[in-house]
Amino acid sequence: MTEPFYLDRSFQDVFNKLEDGIFIADDSGYALWVNETSVKQIGSPLEEIIGKHVTELESREMFTPSVTNLVLDKREAVSSIQTSQNRKLLASGYLVPMEAQRDYVLVHVKDITDMVRSSLQLEKAESVINFYVEELKKTKEDHKLTETEDSELIGKSKKFMEMKQLIKTTAQVDATLLIQGETGVGKSVIAKNIHETSERKDRPFIPLNCSAIPAALLESELFGYKKGAFTGANAKGKKGIVQEAEGGTLFLDEIGDLPLELQPKLLQLMQEKLYIPVGSSSVETTDIRIITATNSDLSAMVAEGRFREDLYYRLNVISVEVPSLRERFEDIPLFVHHYMEIYNKKYNRSCILSNEAMECFQNYEWPGNIRELENVIERAVITSSTDLIVAEELPDKLKIYEEKSPSRYVPDMEKQSLPSYLEDVEKQAIIKAFQKNGSSRKAADALGITQSAFMRRVKKYNLALQKSLSNSDSVH
Ligand SMILES: Nc1ncnc2c1ncn2[C@@H]1O[C@H](COP(=O)(O)OP(=O)(O)OP(=O)(O)O)[C@@H](O)[C@H]1O
């Protein structure tokens, strides 16, 4: 039985104005008084609440769990998340001790549905953000995989070291530079390296491939245009890359493809640091360093009247000849290791080249130079059926080599440590013995080691062994 409960009228008014629910029960758990918000939260008329035991209200699914019961059980303040009418409520119950009367329980109930929803949305948003951050990291890594680190110029051969010394010196002086060399030797990488080691390194490096842009558009691409310069032009006009490169370096690749009619304008830019945007009558000044590159024979083009002589001499203040890969064959293993590491990581493999395959790399002429070598390695890592890439798996063009010609392959102990070189040799021996003998026991016999020693090494190097290239039985 509930005793009559008296709550001062002014308290009732205050409690009824609250946006949070107030629920008062006696010390046996019978509801004595609730404010208007609480009635709405419970979702039942007042007469179905007052005088009822909280266990009954709970069993009629007006709310669950009952915080009043929890307070009465523990005889201390309790907070709990309640569910009522599919909403989430934070209910905090307090035992209020009374001197003259029986104690009672006061429960303060805050609707936190929207907060929970936004925190869930926040969680979701966070997980989406995390997903994109991870994807971005991966993309960055992939990007790093194919783009050599700017400052990293691979090569230790004498020819390459001499060239490196020259570019180191020229980076410091602000002179115009012409980089010459076959396709894929690294002219663009060198231009960027020069910029990044020069005093202009904090300003933009803007590359433009003269052969990639139609001759008619090249002038506006270089110098920009004023509004209304020609039909189809952007109404506001457009900045040229000369302006974008201000203070930095403009790298003009394939300069041999610069149309004859534009050549005087480039000469004016180089000599007087002046240019006129298309459709403009005013002359602009600029402060940029110009580096150009070509794989054409510019002096022959001059002789044939296809390139202006004065511009040729102006461009060629300092000339850097980048050696072809066949002129620096000692560097081939460095590039092989470099790209093998990159593509093993990218395709989750642990491939190595057999000595014969490395010989093929060393004996091939590489007309496409480093770019071609990179492509061959990527293809081999993708297509090789075992971790040992053998000569037979290489493209036909590489397989044509004189069996009897002395090998040019000398392991580079500066790039590869002795233990890592010996590991490569051991891996090769294991893979080959298995391919030849078809079982781990016979392969171990052939190598003069026990079968368990053989298997230990297979495990150590994580090798996926196959009997032959066409046989897919693997050891594990
Ligand atoms: N010394 C080097 N060290 C590391 N990577 C290099 C080096 N030289 C070239 N590469 C790589 O070789 C590839 C070709 O280089 P790059 O594009 O600079 O050649 P290029 O001479 O400018 O070619 P093209 O004449 O066809 O424009 C790139 O992937 C580049 O990262």
The ligand as a Tripos MOL2 file, in Angstrom:
@<TRIPOS>MOLECULE
LIG
   31    33     1     0     0
SMALL
NO_CHARGES

@<TRIPOS>ATOM
      1 N1         68.7270    6.8440  -61.7260 N.pl3     1 LIG1
      2 C1         67.4950    6.3890  -61.5160 C.ar      1 LIG1
      3 N2         67.1970    5.8790  -60.3130 N.ar      1 LIG1
      4 C2         65.9770    5.3820  -60.1020 C.ar      1 LIG1
      5 N3         65.0150    5.3060  -61.0150 N.ar      1 LIG1
      6 C3         65.2310    5.8050  -62.2030 C.ar      1 LIG1
      7 C4         66.4920    6.3790  -62.5290 C.ar      1 LIG1
      8 N4         66.4590    6.7750  -63.7980 N.ar      1 LIG1
      9 C5         65.2340    6.4820  -64.2520 C.ar      1 LIG1
     10 N5         64.4850    5.8940  -63.3060 N.ar      1 LIG1
     11 C6         63.1040    5.4030  -63.4760 C.3       1 LIG1
     12 O1         62.9750    5.0210  -64.8440 O.3       1 LIG1
     13 C7         61.7180    5.4130  -65.3850 C.3       1 LIG1
     14 C8         61.9460    6.3050  -66.6100 C.3       1 LIG1
     15 O2         62.5080    7.5370  -66.2010 O.3       1 LIG1
     16 P1         62.1430    8.9270  -66.9100 P.3       1 LIG1
     17 O3         60.6930    9.0270  -67.2130 O.co2     1 LIG1
     18 O4         62.7720   10.0080  -66.1130 O.co2     1 LIG1
     19 O5         62.9210    8.7310  -68.2900 O.3       1 LIG1
     20 P2         63.0780    9.7650  -69.4840 P.3       1 LIG1
     21 O6         64.4790    9.6810  -69.9140 O.co2     1 LIG1
     22 O7         62.5640   11.0980  -69.0810 O.co2     1 LIG1
     23 O8         62.1340    9.0980  -70.5590 O.3       1 LIG1
     24 P3         61.4460    9.7740  -71.8620 P.3       1 LIG1
     25 O9         62.5500   10.2780  -72.7380 O.co2     1 LIG1
     26 O10        60.7140    8.6380  -72.4900 O.co2     1 LIG1
     27 O11        60.5750   10.8610  -71.3520 O.co2     1 LIG1
     28 C9         60.9730    6.0990  -64.2720 C.3       1 LIG1
     29 O12        60.0950    5.1580  -63.6630 O.3       1 LIG1
     30 C10        62.0730    6.4900  -63.2870 C.3       1 LIG1
     31 O13        61.5780    6.5060  -61.9590 O.3       1 LIG1
@<TRIPOS>BOND
     1     1     2 1
     2     2     3 ar
     3     2     7 ar
     4     3     4 ar
     5     4     5 ar
     6     5     6 ar
     7     6     7 ar
     8     6    10 ar
     9     7     8 ar
    10     8     9 ar
    11     9    10 ar
    12    10    11 1
    13    11    12 1
    14    11    30 1
    15    12    13 1
    16    13    14 1
    17    13    28 1
    18    14    15 1
    19    15    16 1
    20    16    17 2
    21    16    18 1
    22    16    19 1
    23    19    20 1
    24    20    21 2
    25    20    22 1
    26    20    23 1
    27    23    24 1
    28    24    25 2
    29    24    26 1
    30    24    27 1
    31    28    29 1
    32    28    30 1
    33    30    31 1
@<TRIPOS>SUBSTRUCTURE
     1 LIG1         1 GROUP 0 **** ****
